[in-house]
Amino acid sequence: MTPVSPQVSDHGGGVRSVRVPIPDNPLGHTLVYVVDTDRGPVLVDTGWDDPDSWDTLAAGLAACGTSPAEIHGVVITHHHPDHHGLSGKVREASGAWIAMHAADAAIVRRTGETRPERWFAYMTAKLMAAGAPEEHVAPLRTARPRRLPGFSPAVPDREIVPGELLPLPGRRLRAIWTPGHTPGHVCLHLEERHPARLPGHGRLFSGDHLLPEISPHIGLYEDPDNTTVTDPLGDYLDSLERVGRLSPAEVLPAHQYVFTDAPARVRELLAHHEDRLTGLRALLVEPLTPWQVAERMEWNRPWADIPYGSRNIAVSEAEAHLRRLVKLGRAEAVAGSDPVTYVAM
């Protein structure tokens, strides 16, 4: 990896990355990858929709010898705003196509079609069912609809089909469906020899699925209009094993830094989630609501210091783990409990 500027690194073989900032977020930045093709540069993700982020992306592209107007296409690993946020601006500047897996594209469309009032009512009901206290739910009852910064996603115009090569002339970039962090998350396998001849099978753009030091959030797939019972943690664990079997020479994640030995990192994450499931089962010697489980889980800070919005995310992750325990036959919902409680089996 060769630094080109403070924001840009050259990874060789016609692949560079731009560090696009995420405002007021401890992650700091999204690594947006610029992939040369015979028809012009293609981006893997775009970064957060913010003026400073756009300026950084444009400056980074200039350092790569190109500009937003020259972008041929955009491949989105998943729909979250730190990955998809600037897609619309890129398309406005260049006419570039935008590709996303159908499951996440459906979420983007619903986001634009669902009234905020419907979303607030849905989240209020979900949190009450999880056992959240009234003081936590109350702000949602009086919330006023407003456009949230970073949330103005462009509707994709192309579908990423798992297992197929993407339309990047002169490159071999294959989509690997890796649900878990989102239902339509994809990793992208660049099936070309590593430019530094590292051992392994090509390179992997891993999005948020496989990060060098962070375990990505695995919560429920929230959808006000869908009552399907999903198992996102099971999806994620299965996806991890698929990625580990690829044995890429190098992993190019969307956050932190490039790393090698994907199988070792996969093993660490599998062990982490197994330890967490075992710990949760030990908590369920008494019936607990998902909110009570989240309060007792180990996070990167004490529960009292977790901000309001992050508590909602934490409860969703607790529910995903509880749902996995139920599916494995290690826990069950207590019949007739309201809010629902769970107990170990």
N, C-alpha and C positions, 0 to 999 in steps of 0.2 A: 504494500500500500504506500503510495507516494503522495504527500501533501501538495496540493496545487495552490490553495489559498487557505485562510483560517476556516472557511466553511466547506471546502471541497477536497476530496481525496480521490486519487486515481488508483483503481484496483486492478488495472491491467486488462488487456483483452477487450478494449472498448467498453468498459464499465467504470463509471465514476459515481460518487455519492456527494450529495449536498446536505449539510446539516441545517434543516429548516426549523426555526424555534417554535416551541409550543408555549404561548403566553401563560404565565402563572401556573406552571405545572412542574413538579419535581423531576419528571422525565427529561425536561430541558429541550429536547429536539426530536424530530423525526428524520431518519436517514432516507432521503429521496434518492433513488438510484436512476442514473442516466445511462441508458443502454444504446450504443450506436447500432443502427441498422442500415440496410441499403436504401431505405426510403427516408432516412432522417432519424433523429433521436426519439426514443420511447422512454417514458418515465414509469418507474415502478413506485406507485403512491405519489402524493403531491404535497402533503403537509396541511397545516391548519389554516383556515380562512381568516387571515388577519393581515393588515397592511404591512407590518414589519416582516411577517413570514413571507408574504408575496415578494417584497423587495429583496429579501435574502435569497429566495428561490431564483429570481431573475438575475441577481448578481452572480449566484453560483453557476447558472447556465452560461452566463457571459464568460466566466472563468473556464468553462468547458469548451468555449469556442462556438456557442450557439445562443439561442434566445427562446423565450416562450413562443414567439411567432413561428419557430421552426420545428416545434414538437409534432411528431407524426402520430403518436398515440399515447394513451395512458392506461396502464394496467394497475388495477386497485386490488390490494391483497384482502381488504375488508372495509366495511362501510364506516368505521369510526372517523370522526371529524379530523383527527390528527393525521389521517391517511388520505381521506377523500375530500377534505375541505376545499382545497384550491383547484379541484378538477374543473369546475365551471369556468374559472378565470383562465385556466390553460386553454380550454376549448374555445372561449371567446377570442383569445389572442391568436389561435392557430388553426381552428377548425379540426383539432385532433379528435379521433375517436376515443371513447372511454369504455373500458371493458371491466366487468365485475361478474362474480358468480351469481346465478339466478336467485339464490336464497337471500343474499344481501341486497341485490338490486330490488327485490320485492320490499325489503325494509325501507330502502330509500324512497320508493314510491309511496309507501304507506305514511312515512314521515311527512311528506308533503301534503297528503290527503286527509290525515287525521287531525281533527280540531284539537287545539291544546286542552280545552275543557274536558274532552273525552279522555285524554291522556292523564290529566290530574285525577279525574274520578277513578280511573283504572288503578293508578298507583296508590291512591288512598285505600281502595278496597284490598289491594294486594298486601299492603303494610299492616292493615288491621287484621287480615287473616293470618299474618305471620306473627302477630302478638306485639306489634309496635305500640308503645305508650301513646296516649292521646296528645301529649305535648309535642311528640315528633310528627304525628299525623296532621295536627291542626294547621300548620302553614300551607299544606297542600289544599285544604278546603277553601282558603282565601287567596290562593295564588292567582295573579293576574297574567293572562297570556302575553308573551313577548317573545321576540326573536332572540334566541340565545346566540352569543358570539361563537363563530366557528361552525354553526349549524345551518348552512344554506347549500345543501348538497346538490350536485348536478345529477340528473337521471342518466345512468349509463345507456349507451346505444349499442353495445355489443355484449354478448354473453361469454363468459369464460366456461368452457366445457371441460370438466375433469378428465385428465388423461390425454387430452389433445394438445398439439402444438399451437401456440399463439401465432397470430399473423405478423411476425417480425421478420421481414425479408432479410435473408442472409444469416439468421440466428436460429438456434434450436432451443426454444424456451417452452417447456411443457408444464401444464397446470396440474398441481397435486391438491385435491380437495382435503382440507384439514379443519373440519368444524370443531368447535369447542369454545374458543374465544368469541366467535360469532358463528351463526349457522352456515354462512357462506365463505368463511375464511379460506384463502388458498395460499399455498406456497408455490414457488415457481422454480423449476429445476432447469438450470442452464446446462444443457447436455453437450458441453464442449470441454475440451481438455483445459485444465487450469493453466493460465499463462505462465505461472512459475513452476509448472510440472509437479505440483503437489500430488501425493497419492490420494486416490479417491475418484468419485464419479461426478465430475463437473462441480458446479456451484449452486447453492440454494438461496434464493431470496425468501426469507422465512417470515416476513411480516412480524406479527406479534406472537406467532405460534411457538417459536423457539428462540429464546433470548439467552445471552450468556450468563446473566446473573439474576434475572427476574423471572418469577413464575407468573405468567399472565393471568389476569382475572378470568375466572370461569364462573359465570352466573347463569341464571335462567334466561332463556330466549324470550324476552318480554314482547308480547303482542296483544293489544287489547281485543283483537277480533279473532284470536285463535286459541282454542282450549286444548290443543294437542299436548299430551304429557311427553315432554322431551327429556333426554338424559345428556345434557351438555358435557358433564364431566366424563361420562363414558365415551362420548364422541371424541373428546380431547385426548383421552388416554389411548384410544384406538388410533387416532391420527398421529400421535407421537411415535407409536411403534412403526407405522408405515414410513414416516420420515427417517427414523433411525435405520431402517433397512436400506434406504437409498445410499447411505454412507458417502455424502458429498465431501469433496476435498476441502471445501470452505463454506461457511454459512455467513450470509450477508443479511443481518437482521434489520428491522426498522428502528431499533433503539440500541443505545450503548455502542457496541463495537463488533467488528468482524471477528469470527473465531473459527477454530477447526475442531475436529473430533465430535461431530454431531451425535454419534451413538452414545458417547460418555455423558453428554449433557441430557440426552433423552433418558438414560438410566437414572440420573440424578432427579429429574422431574417426576418420573414414575415412582421412585422411592419417596419423594416428598409428599405426593398425594396419597400414597398408601399409609404413610405415617400420620397424615392429617385425618384420614378416614378412621384409622385405629384410635386416634386421640378423641375424635368426636364420639365414637361408639362408647368409649370409656365414660364420656360425659353423660351419656343417656342411660345411666343407672336409675335416673328419675326422669319422668316425663318433662320435656322442655319444648317450648315454642321455638321456631326458627330465630326469632329475635333473641331469645335467651341463649340459644346456641351461639349466635354471633357475638354476644357480649362476652362469652367465655372462651371463644377461639383466640388463638395467638395471631396478632397482626403486627405490623411494623411500628406500632405505637399503642399506648394504652387506650382502651375503648373511650374513656372520658376525653381523650385528645383527638378523637377522630371527628372530622367535620361532618355536618349534616348530610351533604350529598354522598360522601364516602360511606356513611353508615347504611344508606340504601343499597349501595354496591356490595357492602360486606354482608348484608342480610341475604341478598340474591346469591352470593357465593355460598353462604351457609346452606341455603335451600338446595343449591345444586349438589352439594356434598350429601345432604340428607337424602335427596332423591336417589343418589347413587347407592347409599347404604341400604335403602329400601329395596332397590332392584337386585342387590346382591344377597338379600335375605338377612342382613345384619341388623336391621332396625325396622320398625313399623309405626304407622300413625295410630294413635290411640283412638279407638272408635268413639264417636260422639263428642270428642273434644272440640271446643270452640273458644278461642282460636286453637288451631290444630297443634297438638303436641306429639312428640315422637319419643320412643323408648327403644332401647337395645333389645335384640332378640338373642 
